[in-house]
């Protein structure tokens, strides 16, 4: 009997679970070489970690040495907020990834890393549940679904939220709320805005409190470049004052609409709705922001049951500054080492070029007898 390997991986859809907190898992039907078929469940963050480890195991085939040699398929990184829409839209990409994975050379597709990842786990057979919480919701991938992820559709399940602060609308595209109002959330965006079912109006995300808020990603001290679209003057000590047009780096995207940013070596909070990713063009954004005020800070929310007060990893500004300085210093050191190496190579080449070239040896003059002979 030969080694165990996977013949085919089929994505069936995804499942929305509510224990221990709301999250999404993809359902895969794995067909093995012994003709058995097993159903396994994996979160996208698990799949992405598996993908990164696979690339490290096969650096040539992943294109780390030469991109022309890459055969391992690409997989986009998880978003900082993975909701139902992103889970649904990612199905086409994930189905293509699995198809390409099992068709790679045997040294990759049949390696232990791949086999072990798709083996049945105990929680695949008996998922951990709580009888007090509603059962998982299953969303199957349509049989005639094409590879285009935009064609994948499914039912929209709305979440109910409660407003925990009053909000007065500042434009016709918004709606006013009073503390205690209940709304159904259709979509969450990075700018801290929530769309409600009622006329699809938008309200600041920091104003609403939901039962199953997604966890925030860890800080990224490498930073993403953004451009300030509206000036803001700091009110708290841990905020930054910036002018329209300033270029900054976002190092931590928080769900309340206040991101931690870096300007030169200074770090602090800034309203995310006033920022636009560098390179993106949105001419209507500035006019929309003209009369829009920043959302409230988490520290101003007095509701004791607010999700913002629960199970959140608190990071102090001093920690942000210290880690940011460490990253900037390490980046400078890397640049300095690279520059030093480049200078050494240049000096070495110059010395070799300036070094006098050896002259060819002149043979001795032959004797008369030798010439006559």
C-alpha positions as CSV (number, residue, x, y, z in Angstrom):
1,X,0.0,0.0,0.0
2,X,1.5,3.3,-1.0
3,X,1.5,6.6,0.8
4,X,-1.8,8.5,1.5
5,X,-2.5,11.4,-0.7
6,X,-5.4,13.7,-1.8
7,X,-7.0,13.2,-5.2
8,X,-9.4,16.1,-5.1
9,X,-10.6,19.0,-2.9
10,X,-14.0,20.4,-3.5
11,X,-15.3,23.6,-1.8
12,X,-18.9,23.1,-0.7
13,X,-19.6,26.5,0.8
14,X,-19.2,28.0,4.3
15,X,-20.8,27.9,7.7
16,X,-21.5,30.8,10.0
17,X,-20.9,29.8,13.6
18,X,-21.8,31.6,16.9
19,X,-19.6,29.8,19.5
20,X,-17.4,30.8,21.2
21,X,-17.9,33.9,19.2
22,X,-19.2,34.6,15.7
23,X,-16.9,33.3,13.0
24,X,-16.9,31.7,9.6
25,X,-15.5,28.3,8.4
26,X,-15.3,26.9,4.9
27,X,-16.5,23.4,4.2
28,X,-14.3,21.1,2.0
29,X,-15.0,17.7,0.7
30,X,-11.6,15.9,0.6
31,X,-11.3,12.9,-1.7
32,X,-8.4,10.5,-0.8
33,X,-6.5,7.9,-2.8
34,X,-8.3,5.1,-1.0
35,X,-11.6,6.4,-2.6
36,X,-12.8,7.7,0.8
37,X,-14.4,11.1,1.1
38,X,-14.2,13.3,4.2
39,X,-15.8,16.6,5.2
40,X,-13.5,19.1,6.9
41,X,-14.0,22.6,8.2
42,X,-11.3,25.3,8.1
43,X,-11.2,29.0,8.9
44,X,-9.5,31.2,6.3
45,X,-6.9,32.4,8.8
46,X,-5.9,28.7,9.2
47,X,-5.7,28.2,5.4
48,X,-3.6,31.3,5.0
49,X,-1.1,30.2,7.7
50,X,-1.0,26.8,5.9
51,X,-0.3,28.6,2.6
52,X,2.6,30.7,4.1
53,X,4.2,27.6,5.6
54,X,4.0,25.8,2.3
55,X,5.8,28.7,0.5
56,X,8.6,28.5,3.1
57,X,9.0,24.8,2.6
58,X,9.3,25.3,-1.2
59,X,11.0,28.6,-1.8
60,X,11.9,27.9,-5.5
61,X,8.3,26.9,-6.4
62,X,6.9,29.8,-4.4
63,X,8.9,32.3,-6.5
64,X,11.0,33.6,-3.5
65,X,14.2,33.1,-5.5
66,X,12.9,33.8,-9.0
67,X,9.3,34.8,-9.7
68,X,9.5,33.0,-13.1
69,X,9.7,29.7,-11.2
70,X,6.6,30.2,-9.2
71,X,4.0,27.4,-9.5
72,X,2.4,27.6,-6.0
73,X,-0.9,29.5,-6.5
74,X,-1.4,32.9,-4.9
75,X,-3.8,33.4,-2.0
76,X,-4.8,36.9,-0.7
77,X,-4.1,37.7,2.9
78,X,-7.1,37.9,5.3
79,X,-8.7,41.3,5.6
80,X,-8.4,43.2,8.9
81,X,-12.2,42.7,9.2
82,X,-13.6,39.4,7.7
83,X,-17.3,39.6,7.5
84,X,-19.9,37.5,5.7
85,X,-19.5,39.4,2.4
86,X,-15.7,38.9,2.2
87,X,-16.2,35.2,3.3
88,X,-18.7,34.7,0.5
89,X,-16.8,36.6,-2.2
90,X,-13.6,34.6,-1.4
91,X,-15.1,31.3,-2.4
92,X,-14.2,31.5,-6.1
93,X,-10.6,32.2,-5.3
94,X,-10.4,29.5,-2.7
95,X,-11.9,26.9,-5.1
96,X,-9.3,27.8,-7.7
97,X,-6.6,27.6,-5.1
98,X,-7.6,24.1,-4.0
99,X,-7.8,22.9,-7.6
100,X,-4.3,24.2,-8.4
101,X,-2.9,22.8,-5.1
102,X,-3.8,19.1,-5.8
103,X,-2.4,19.4,-9.3
104,X,1.0,20.6,-8.3
105,X,4.0,18.2,-8.6
106,X,3.7,15.2,-6.2
107,X,6.6,16.5,-3.9
108,X,4.3,19.4,-3.0
109,X,0.7,18.1,-3.4
110,X,1.5,14.9,-1.6
111,X,3.8,16.2,1.1
112,X,2.9,15.7,4.8
113,X,2.1,19.4,5.3
114,X,-0.7,19.2,2.8
115,X,-1.9,15.8,3.8
116,X,-2.0,16.6,7.5
117,X,-3.8,19.9,7.0
118,X,-6.7,18.3,5.3
119,X,-7.0,15.3,7.6
120,X,-10.1,15.0,9.6
121,X,-9.8,16.6,13.1
122,X,-12.0,15.8,16.1
123,X,-13.8,19.1,15.9
124,X,-14.7,18.3,12.2
125,X,-16.7,15.4,13.4
126,X,-18.1,17.0,16.6
127,X,-17.9,20.9,16.4
128,X,-17.8,22.6,19.8
129,X,-21.3,24.1,20.4
130,X,-23.4,25.7,23.2
131,X,-27.0,24.7,23.5
132,X,-27.9,28.2,24.6
133,X,-26.6,29.7,21.4
134,X,-28.4,29.3,18.0
135,X,-27.2,26.7,15.6
136,X,-24.7,27.4,12.8
137,X,-26.0,28.7,9.5
138,X,-24.9,26.9,6.3
139,X,-24.4,28.6,3.0
140,X,-23.8,26.1,0.1
141,X,-21.9,27.1,-3.0
142,X,-24.3,26.9,-6.0
143,X,-23.6,23.9,-8.2
144,X,-23.5,26.0,-11.4
145,X,-21.2,28.7,-9.8
146,X,-18.6,30.0,-12.1
147,X,-15.0,30.8,-11.2
148,X,-15.9,34.4,-11.0
149,X,-16.3,35.2,-7.3
150,X,-18.7,38.1,-8.1
151,X,-21.3,35.6,-9.4
152,X,-21.4,33.7,-6.1
153,X,-24.5,34.8,-4.2
154,X,-26.2,33.7,-1.0
155,X,-28.8,34.8,1.4
156,X,-28.1,38.0,3.5
157,X,-28.4,37.4,7.2
158,X,-28.5,40.8,9.0
159,X,-27.2,41.5,12.5
160,X,-29.1,43.6,15.0
161,X,-27.2,46.4,16.8
162,X,-28.1,48.9,19.4
163,X,-27.1,52.6,19.3
164,X,-25.1,53.5,22.5
165,X,-24.9,57.2,21.8
166,X,-26.9,59.9,20.1
167,X,-25.9,61.0,16.6
168,X,-27.2,63.9,14.6
169,X,-26.9,63.4,10.8
170,X,-24.7,65.9,9.0
171,X,-25.8,65.0,5.4
172,X,-28.7,63.5,3.5
173,X,-26.9,60.2,3.1
174,X,-26.9,59.6,6.9
175,X,-29.6,59.0,9.5
176,X,-30.0,60.3,13.0
177,X,-30.0,57.9,16.0
178,X,-30.8,58.1,19.6
179,X,-29.2,55.9,22.3
180,X,-31.1,52.7,22.5
181,X,-32.3,52.6,18.9
182,X,-32.1,49.2,17.2
183,X,-30.8,48.9,13.7
184,X,-29.9,46.0,11.3
185,X,-26.4,46.2,10.0
186,X,-25.9,45.3,6.3
187,X,-22.2,46.1,5.9
188,X,-19.2,47.2,7.9
189,X,-16.4,49.2,6.3
190,X,-12.8,50.1,7.3
191,X,-13.7,53.7,7.8
192,X,-15.9,52.9,10.8
193,X,-19.2,53.4,9.0
194,X,-22.1,50.9,9.3
195,X,-24.9,50.6,6.7
196,X,-28.3,49.9,8.2
197,X,-31.2,48.1,6.6
198,X,-33.4,51.2,7.0
199,X,-33.0,53.0,3.7
200,X,-29.3,51.9,3.7
201,X,-28.3,55.0,5.6
202,X,-24.9,55.2,7.2
203,X,-23.9,56.0,10.7
204,X,-20.5,56.2,12.4
205,X,-19.4,52.7,13.5
206,X,-18.2,54.0,16.9
207,X,-21.9,54.8,17.8
208,X,-23.2,51.2,17.6
209,X,-22.7,48.2,19.8
210,X,-23.1,44.7,18.5
211,X,-23.2,41.2,20.1
212,X,-20.5,39.6,18.0
213,X,-17.9,42.1,16.9
214,X,-15.0,40.6,15.0
215,X,-11.5,40.6,16.6
216,X,-9.1,43.3,15.6
217,X,-5.9,42.4,13.8
218,X,-2.5,42.9,15.4
219,X,-0.6,46.1,14.8
220,X,1.4,46.3,11.6
221,X,4.4,48.4,12.3
222,X,5.6,48.3,8.7
223,X,2.6,50.6,8.1
224,X,0.4,51.3,5.1
225,X,0.6,54.6,3.3
226,X,-2.5,56.8,3.5
227,X,-3.2,60.4,2.6
228,X,-5.1,62.8,4.9
229,X,-8.4,64.0,3.2
230,X,-9.5,66.3,6.0
231,X,-7.6,68.2,8.7
232,X,-8.1,67.4,12.3
233,X,-6.9,69.0,15.5
234,X,-6.1,66.7,18.4
235,X,-8.5,66.8,21.3
236,X,-6.9,64.1,23.5
237,X,-3.2,63.8,24.3
238,X,-2.9,60.5,22.4
239,X,-4.3,61.9,19.1
240,X,-2.4,63.6,16.3
241,X,-3.0,66.9,14.6
242,X,-2.7,66.7,10.8
243,X,-3.4,68.8,7.7
244,X,-5.1,67.9,4.5
245,X,-2.6,66.3,2.1
246,X,-0.3,64.9,4.7
247,X,1.1,61.4,4.0
248,X,1.1,59.1,7.0
249,X,1.5,55.4,7.8
250,X,-1.4,53.4,9.4
251,X,0.0,50.9,11.9
252,X,-3.2,49.6,13.6
253,X,-6.7,49.6,12.2
254,X,-9.3,49.6,15.0
255,X,-12.9,48.8,14.6
256,X,-14.2,51.9,16.3
257,X,-13.1,54.2,13.4
258,X,-10.0,55.5,15.2
259,X,-6.7,54.2,13.7
260,X,-3.2,54.4,15.2
261,X,-1.0,56.2,12.7
262,X,2.6,57.2,12.4
263,X,3.8,60.6,11.1
264,X,7.6,60.6,10.9
265,X,8.4,59.1,14.4
266,X,5.2,60.4,16.1
267,X,2.3,58.0,16.7
268,X,-1.3,58.6,17.8
269,X,-5.0,58.1,17.0
270,X,-6.7,59.7,14.0
271,X,-10.2,59.4,12.5
272,X,-10.0,56.7,9.8
273,X,-12.9,58.3,7.9
274,X,-10.5,61.3,7.1
275,X,-7.9,59.0,5.5
276,X,-7.6,57.6,2.0
277,X,-5.2,54.9,0.9
278,X,-2.3,56.2,-1.1
279,X,-2.9,55.8,-4.8
280,X,-6.7,55.6,-4.5
281,X,-8.7,58.3,-6.3
282,X,-12.0,59.5,-4.9
283,X,-12.9,63.1,-5.8
284,X,-16.3,63.0,-4.0
285,X,-14.8,62.0,-0.7
286,X,-13.6,65.5,0.3
287,X,-17.0,67.1,-0.2
288,X,-18.7,64.3,1.8
289,X,-16.3,64.9,4.7
290,X,-16.6,68.6,4.8
291,X,-19.4,68.7,7.4
292,X,-18.8,65.3,9.0
293,X,-17.5,65.1,12.5
294,X,-15.2,62.4,13.9
295,X,-16.8,59.4,15.7
296,X,-16.6,59.3,19.5
297,X,-13.6,57.7,21.1
298,X,-14.0,54.4,22.9
299,X,-13.0,56.1,26.1
300,X,-16.1,58.3,25.9
301,X,-18.5,55.3,25.7
302,X,-20.1,54.9,29.1
303,X,-22.2,51.8,28.4
304,X,-20.8,49.1,30.7
305,X,-22.0,46.4,28.4
306,X,-20.4,47.8,25.4
307,X,-18.4,45.3,23.3
308,X,-15.6,47.8,23.2
309,X,-15.1,47.3,27.0
310,X,-14.9,43.5,26.7
311,X,-12.1,41.2,25.8
312,X,-10.1,43.8,23.9
313,X,-6.3,43.8,24.1
314,X,-5.5,47.2,25.4
315,X,-2.3,48.7,23.9
316,X,-0.9,51.9,25.4
317,X,0.4,54.7,23.3
318,X,3.9,54.2,24.9
319,X,3.8,50.6,23.5
320,X,2.9,51.9,20.1
321,X,5.7,54.5,20.2
322,X,8.3,52.0,21.5
323,X,7.5,49.3,18.9
324,X,7.3,51.9,16.1
325,X,10.7,53.3,17.0
326,X,12.2,49.8,17.1
327,X,10.8,49.1,13.6
328,X,12.0,52.4,12.2
329,X,15.5,51.7,13.7
330,X,15.6,48.2,12.3
331,X,14.6,49.5,8.9
332,X,17.4,52.1,9.0
333,X,19.9,49.5,10.0
334,X,18.9,47.3,7.1
335,X,19.2,50.2,4.7
336,X,22.6,51.1,6.2
337,X,23.9,47.5,5.9
338,X,22.7,47.3,2.4
339,X,24.4,50.7,1.5
340,X,27.6,49.6,3.2
341,X,27.6,46.3,1.2
342,X,27.0,48.3,-2.0
343,X,29.9,50.7,-1.2
344,X,32.2,47.8,-0.5
345,X,31.4,46.2,-3.9
346,X,31.9,49.6,-5.6
347,X,35.2,50.2,-3.9
348,X,36.4,46.7,-4.7
349,X,35.4,47.1,-8.4
350,X,37.2,50.5,-8.5
351,X,40.4,49.0,-7.1
352,X,40.3,46.2,-9.6
353,X,39.8,48.7,-12.4
354,X,42.6,51.0,-11.2
355,X,45.0,48.1,-10.6
356,X,47.7,48.1,-13.3
357,X,47.3,45.3,-15.8
358,X,50.2,42.8,-16.0
359,X,52.3,43.2,-19.2
360,X,53.0,40.2,-21.3
361,X,56.4,38.6,-20.9
362,X,58.9,39.2,-23.9
363,X,60.5,35.9,-25.0
364,X,64.4,35.9,-25.1
365,X,66.1,36.6,-28.5
366,X,67.2,33.4,-30.2
367,X,70.9,32.8,-30.9
368,X,72.4,33.1,-34.4
369,X,73.0,29.3,-34.4
370,X,69.4,28.6,-33.6
371,X,68.2,30.9,-36.3
372,X,70.5,29.4,-38.9
373,X,69.5,25.9,-37.9
